[in-house]
Amino acid sequence: MDEEIVEVLIQIEKWLKVISIPKVKEILKNTLKSSEERKVYHYSDGRNQSEISELSGVSQPTVSNYWNKWAKLGIVHQSNDYKGRWIKSFLLEDFNITLE
């Protein structure tokens, strides 16, 4: 029984990926319009706002504003390890989106 459940879940995951990839790409492209936004998103991997601000060239409040906006869209999630930090849900390179 457990093996059947696992196989069904694998099939569900496969189909969800197929149908969701175009929508995720659309959301990322429509949301991350500037190179600064793409850089902040790219560096949102558990780093703090100060680090991301320095790497991306935007202010810390801007990083915070982006995170709040992106959390509502579901394209970042809170870090389990560091309170107040956010992690990107997708890799830009998986969707052929460049930082520049």
Backbone hydrogen bonds, N-H to C=O, Kabsch-Sander energy under -0.5 kcal/mol:
donor,donor_aa,acceptor,acceptor_aa,energy
5,I,1,M,-2.0
6,V,2,D,-2.3
7,E,3,E,-2.2
8,V,4,E,-2.3
9,L,5,I,-2.5
10,I,6,V,-2.2
11,Q,7,E,-2.1
12,I,8,V,-2.5
13,E,9,L,-2.5
14,K,10,I,-2.2
15,W,11,Q,-2.2
16,L,12,I,-2.6
17,K,13,E,-2.3
18,V,14,K,-1.9
19,I,15,W,-2.4
20,S,16,L,-1.8
21,I,17,K,-2.0
24,V,20,S,-2.7
25,K,21,I,-2.5
26,E,22,P,-2.1
27,I,23,K,-2.5
28,L,24,V,-2.8
29,K,25,K,-2.7
30,N,26,E,-2.5
31,T,27,I,-1.7
32,L,28,L,-2.9
33,K,31,T,-1.2
38,R,34,S,-2.2
39,K,35,S,-2.4
40,V,36,E,-2.7
41,Y,37,E,-2.6
42,H,38,R,-2.7
43,Y,39,K,-2.6
44,S,40,V,-0.6
44,S,41,Y,-1.1
45,D,43,Y,-2.2
46,G,86,W,-1.1
47,R,43,Y,-0.6
52,I,48,N,-2.2
53,S,49,Q,-2.8
54,E,50,S,-2.2
55,L,51,E,-2.4
56,S,52,I,-2.6
57,G,53,S,-2.0
58,V,53,S,-0.7
63,V,59,S,-1.9
64,S,60,Q,-2.4
65,N,61,P,-2.6
66,Y,62,T,-2.7
67,W,63,V,-2.6
68,N,64,S,-2.3
69,K,65,N,-2.2
70,W,66,Y,-3.1
71,A,67,W,-2.5
72,K,68,N,-1.4
73,L,69,K,-1.0
74,G,70,W,-1.1
75,I,70,W,-2.0
76,V,70,W,-0.6
77,H,87,I,-2.5
79,S,85,R,-2.7
85,R,82,Y,-1.6
87,I,77,H,-3.0
88,K,44,S,-3.5
89,S,75,I,-2.6
90,F,75,I,-0.5
92,L,90,F,-0.5
94,D,91,L,-1.1
95,F,92,L,-1.7
96,N,93,E,-1.2
97,I,92,L,-2.1
98,T,96,N,-0.5
